[in-house]
Amino acid sequence: MKVTNITNIEKFFEVVDSCKGKVELVTGEGDRLNLKSKLSQYVSLANIFSNGEIPELEIIAYEPEDTEKLIGFMINGE
């Protein structure tokens, strides 16, 4: 799924951390980073963070309930 305009990055990673299954970030080169890893979170922030928001990410969540959590965050910011 593509997610856009994440302005509350801290809350985004809280949602990712609360997911039960694997959540991956797909880089522009096609690499997959495990977003549940704190190191990957820092690396992803360093590579794509600009002006306090993340404009667009491709995220893969392997559990349906995790996908619902991420969609809920994108719709409601929660």
C-alpha positions as CSV (number, residue, x, y, z in Angstrom):
1,M,0.0,0.0,0.0
2,K,1.2,3.5,-0.6
3,V,0.9,6.0,2.2
4,T,1.3,9.7,1.8
5,N,1.8,12.9,3.8
6,I,2.7,11.4,7.1
7,T,3.1,14.5,9.4
8,N,3.0,12.7,12.8
9,I,6.0,10.5,12.3
10,E,6.2,9.5,16.0
11,K,2.6,8.3,15.9
12,F,3.2,6.5,12.6
13,F,6.0,4.5,14.2
14,E,3.9,3.8,17.3
15,V,1.3,2.3,15.0
16,V,4.0,0.3,13.2
17,D,5.3,-1.0,16.6
18,S,1.8,-2.1,17.7
19,C,1.4,-4.3,14.6
20,K,1.6,-8.0,15.2
21,G,3.2,-9.1,12.0
22,K,6.0,-7.9,9.8
23,V,5.7,-4.4,8.3
24,E,8.2,-3.5,5.6
25,L,9.1,-0.3,3.8
26,V,9.9,-0.7,0.1
27,T,12.7,1.6,-1.0
28,G,12.9,3.2,-4.4
29,E,15.5,0.6,-5.3
30,G,13.1,-2.2,-4.4
31,D,14.8,-3.2,-1.1
32,R,12.6,-4.0,1.9
33,L,13.3,-2.7,5.3
34,N,11.7,-4.1,8.4
35,L,10.0,-1.1,10.0
36,K,9.6,-2.9,13.3
37,S,13.3,-2.7,13.7
38,K,14.4,0.5,15.5
39,L,17.6,0.6,13.3
40,S,15.5,0.4,10.1
41,Q,13.2,3.2,11.5
42,Y,16.2,5.5,12.0
43,V,17.7,4.5,8.6
44,S,14.4,5.1,6.8
45,L,14.0,8.5,8.6
46,A,17.5,9.6,7.6
47,N,16.9,8.6,4.0
48,I,13.4,10.0,3.4
49,F,12.7,12.6,6.1
50,S,12.4,16.2,4.9
51,N,10.7,19.3,6.3
52,G,9.0,17.4,9.1
53,E,6.9,15.1,6.9
54,I,7.2,11.9,4.8
55,P,5.6,12.6,1.4
56,E,5.1,9.0,0.2
57,L,6.0,5.5,1.3
58,E,5.3,2.1,0.0
59,I,4.4,-0.2,3.0
60,I,3.8,-3.9,3.1
61,A,1.9,-5.3,6.1
62,Y,1.5,-9.1,6.2
63,E,-1.4,-9.3,8.6
64,P,-4.8,-8.0,7.6
65,E,-5.4,-6.4,11.1
66,D,-2.1,-4.6,10.7
67,T,-3.2,-3.3,7.3
68,E,-6.4,-2.0,9.0
69,K,-4.4,-0.3,11.7
70,L,-2.2,1.5,9.1
71,I,-5.2,2.5,7.0
72,G,-6.9,3.8,10.2
73,F,-3.8,5.9,11.0
74,M,-3.9,7.3,7.4
75,I,-7.6,8.2,7.6
76,N,-7.9,9.3,11.2
77,G,-4.3,10.1,12.2
78,E,-4.8,7.5,15.0
